[in-house]
């Protein structure tokens, strides 16, 4: 019996892969929503949208990818984010072929931010390293604020305040309606915060995914906490590696499957959620 074939997901075969993911991974996201999520302008001429395994012409497994040209601490870097790894039970023995096809691509740093327990073990076998995933759950309060800072949340004003690379990052993530953006700071010194609306313990909360300046975030935390509370979010969730400090009142949560990355040059603190499935999908 012939071995199942492995091939890259192209623009032409992406709808077929999207239909497979809709049927076998997440039916709540329509095939078109899957397609729309995978199509990003983050790397012109990207090599593929992932890889699939076929048996007698039918997709029996696949792995999705996001590619981005990044500027990390002044250096141009190419990053590949792994997502939506799904293989039928009948073909699970071929799962590793998908991951190996991804990491065989030269010149990339690789990440996986939502691995299952099984995937964690498989990727660590390929030398992926875990990231700290301790999460702070903080209570939002109506703090009085006398920090001399400003918080901006409307699109037109944010666009006017940001310049250069910071503006590009903002514009590259503006198309996703589930992402909320605010600036905290003062003229010439702005922290860009990206968050999603979530629920924690059944209550509305904000999950912070990106903080561009930890010091400004710390200085303006009370202002942001008040802003979120006034918009109906009673708590804030943020990974310690994304921000760092543990505000009061808050608790530490742990025990999650860790985000993973594979790189010969980047370090833990240089890995973030920008240009990944975390932003492109409303996970």
ABEGO torsion letter per residue (X at the ends): XBBBBBBBBBAAAAAAAAAAAAAAABAABBAAAAAAAABBAABBGBABAEBBBBBGGBBABBBBBBBBBBBBGGBBBBBBBBBGBBBBAAAAAAAAAAAAAAAABBGBBBBBABBBAAAAAAAAAAGBBBBBABBBBBBBBBBBBAAGBBBBABAAAAAAABBEAAAAAAAAAAABAABBBBBBEBBGBBBBBBBBBBBBGGBBBBBBABBABAAAAAAAAAAAAAAAAAAGBABBBBBAAAAGBBBOBBBBBBGBBBBBBBBAABBAAABBABGBAAAABBX
